[in-house]
Amino acid sequence: MADKMFENNQVTIMGEIVSDFVYSHEVYGEGFYMVEVSVNRLSNFVDHIPVMVSERLINVQENCSGQYVYITGQFRSFNRHEEHKNRLVLSVFAREFELVEELDGEGATNQIFLDGFICKESVYRKTPLGREIADLLVAVNRSYGKSDYIPCICWGRNARFAAGFEVGTHVQIWGRIQSREYVKKISETEVEQRVAYEVSVSKIEFLE
């Protein structure tokens, strides 16, 4: 059953470590740390992806910044309570974390596959330039009765297709993880620069 849960949420990224390991939490004596990995897009834009890794997979006391890494795992979410409401926090949970000498092929790898269910009504819109976009929230089952809630963004033909999905629709999604900066209004006089993470969808199918 556990293997089945890993099959419905698969991430592979290859990029450069661009931060120190920062302690996150401990489970049954096993420490988990956060680290940031930069992955180049074909457009030369860089995505900065947060990765959670066990101290059993890598020496977290070592400075690995600037080294290349190959990671497989899952894209996971949890709710952090702040400002009187819950905020969805996303990161890649590493199952493999391997330092490599160089990046393969054209540079970096960034791939994700999700098998889950639409859990919020899709939002379809057009940009001022007429580009079609649909925002989806996909619930992906995890072991022990848990679920991860993954924001996904579709473009063009995929956006038109996804706009008609009802809550509860079973979907499979292929794409990549992307980071996006935005400005959050804190008060009338205060704003904060934040980063959102989502799946940019390259292919989507719905299952009967």
C-alpha positions, 0 to 999 in steps of 0.5 A, a space after each residue: 500500500 505504501 508503494 502505491 501511495 508513492 506512485 501517485 506523487 512522483 517528483 524528480 529534480 536535478 539542480 544546484 543547492 543554493 542554501 544551508 541545511 536548516 533544521 525543521 523537525 524530528 520524528 522518532 529521533 530522525 532529524 529533518 532539514 530544509 534546503 533550497 535547490 535552484 533549477 533552470 527552466 528552458 526559458 533561462 528563468 530559475 525556479 527555487 524549490 524547497 526540499 525537506 531531507 532526512 539527516 540519514 540521507 546527507 551530512 547536514 553539517 556539511 556546507 553543500 551550497 554550490 553543489 549539484 544534486 539529484 533528488 526523487 521524492 514527493 511534493 507535499 503540503 501542510 497547513 501552517 497557522 499564521 495571521 489567524 488563518 491557515 497557509 498552505 506550505 509546500 516542499 519536496 520530500 526527498 526519498 533520494 538525495 544524491 550529490 552529482 558532479 554535473 547536470 545531465 544533458 541540457 542542464 536541470 531536470 524538473 518533473 512531477 506526476 500526480 494522480 489525485 482528485 480536484 478538491 476545489 472549483 477550478 478558476 478559469 481566466 484570461 490574462 490582459 494579453 488573452 492567454 488562457 489560465 486555469 487554477 486547480 487544487 488537487 488532493 493526492 492521497 498519502 499513507 496513514 489517511 493523509 492527503 497533500 493539496 497541490 496547486 496546479 496551473 494550466 495554460 491554453 488548451 489544457 486550461 479550457 479542458 480543465 475549466 470544466 472539471 467538477 470537484 471530485 474529478 479524478 485526474 492525472 497530471 504531468 508537469 514541473 514544479 515552479 516558484 513564483 514571487 508575489 506581493 502580499 498586503 499585510 496592512 494598509 501600509 505594509 506589504 511582504 514579498 513572498 514565494 508561491 509554489 505550484 505545478 505548471 501542467 504540461 499534460 492532464 487527463 481525467 479518469 472515469 
